[in-house]
Amino acid sequence: MEKIKEKMNQLRFEADNAVTRAEDAEAKNKKYDQIILEKDQEITSMTHKVSVLEAELDKVDAKLAEAKASQDEGESLKSTNENLTRKIALLEEELDAAEKNVKETMEKLRQVDVKAEHFERQVQRIEQERDQWEKKFEEMQQKYKQSQAELDNMVANMESL
């Protein structure tokens, strides 16, 4: 019996050890379950963070593409602006040349106008001289006719004598 009691004690001891080990294993299992749960929550949190960061990355990529497009557009506008600036400069040069040409033409026109006035005065003076000469011519013709008539009278008087 003693062997049985010893065996029983040994079995109880082994059973107590097994229960202790089982309780320890259960405690470790609970601890690991808690760690797994925490890690799952961490994974869920990280997954959420990753999705948020991916969304932010998409937004940043879109902004980057928009910025590149704006930069390209800005460069295009800058090029267009430079072209327009060159055209404006050329047009200003043409305007300056046209204004200079207009000034020269206006000066020539003024000179021509002055010459025209001078010639008009000369024409008026010459016309006055012509009118005077015509008047003298008519007077001289009148005198000539009178003289001719007197001469004819004298010739007739002389012939009648």
WONORCOR-V383293 format. One record per residue. N is the residue number from 0. PHI is phi as a letter, one per 20 degrees, with the letter a starting at -180 (999 if undefined). OMEGA is omega in whole degrees, -180 to 180 (NA if undefined). BURIAL is + if it has 9 or more other C-alpha atoms within 8 Angstrom, else -. Layout:
N PHI OMEGA BURIAL
N PHI OMEGA BURIAL
This chain:
0 999 178 -
1 f 178 -
2 f 179 -
3 f 180 -
4 f 179 -
5 f 179 -
6 f 179 -
7 f 179 -
8 f 179 -
9 f 178 -
10 f 178 -
11 f 179 -
12 f 179 -
13 f 179 -
14 f 178 -
15 f 177 -
16 f 180 -
17 f 179 -
18 f 179 -
19 f 179 -
20 f 178 -
21 f 178 -
22 f 177 -
23 f -180 -
24 f 178 -
25 f 179 -
26 f 178 -
27 f 180 -
28 f 177 -
29 f 180 -
30 f 179 -
31 f 176 -
32 f 179 -
33 f 178 -
34 f 179 -
35 f 179 -
36 f 178 -
37 f -180 -
38 f 176 -
39 f 178 -
40 f 178 -
41 f 178 -
42 f 179 -
43 f 179 -
44 f 180 -
45 f 178 -
46 f 178 -
47 f 178 -
48 f 179 -
49 f -180 -
50 f 177 -
51 f 179 -
52 f 177 -
53 f 178 -
54 f 178 -
55 f 178 -
56 f 177 -
57 f 179 -
58 f -180 -
59 f 177 -
60 f 179 -
61 f 178 -
62 f 179 -
63 f 178 -
64 f 179 -
65 f 179 -
66 f 178 -
67 f 178 -
68 f 178 -
69 f 179 -
70 f 178 -
71 f 179 -
72 f 178 -
73 f 178 -
74 f 178 -
75 f 178 -
76 f 179 -
77 f 178 -
78 f 178 -
79 f 179 -
80 f 179 -
81 f 178 -
82 f 180 -
83 f 178 -
84 f 178 -
85 f 179 -
86 f 178 -
87 f 180 -
88 f 179 -
89 f 179 -
90 f 177 -
91 f 178 -
92 f 178 -
93 f 178 -
94 f 178 -
95 f 180 -
96 f 179 -
97 f 178 -
98 f 178 -
99 f 179 -
100 f 179 -
101 f 179 -
102 f 180 -
103 f 180 -
104 f 178 -
105 f 178 -
106 f 178 -
107 f 179 -
108 f 178 -
109 f 179 -
110 f 178 -
111 f 179 -
112 f 178 -
113 f 179 -
114 f 180 -
115 f 178 -
116 f 179 -
117 f 180 -
118 f 177 -
119 f 177 -
120 f 178 -
121 f 179 -
122 f 179 -
123 f 179 -
124 f -180 -
125 f 178 -
126 f 177 -
127 f 178 -
128 f 179 -
129 g 179 -
130 g 179 -
131 f 179 -
132 f 178 -
133 f 179 -
134 f 178 -
135 f 180 -
136 f 179 -
137 f 178 -
138 f -179 -
139 f 177 -
140 f 178 -
141 f 180 -
142 f 180 -
143 f 179 -
144 f 179 -
145 f -180 -
146 f 180 -
147 f 180 -
148 f 179 -
149 f 180 -
150 f 179 -
151 f 178 -
152 f -178 -
153 f 179 -
154 f -180 -
155 f 178 -
156 f -179 -
157 f 180 -
158 f -180 -
159 f 177 -
160 f NA -
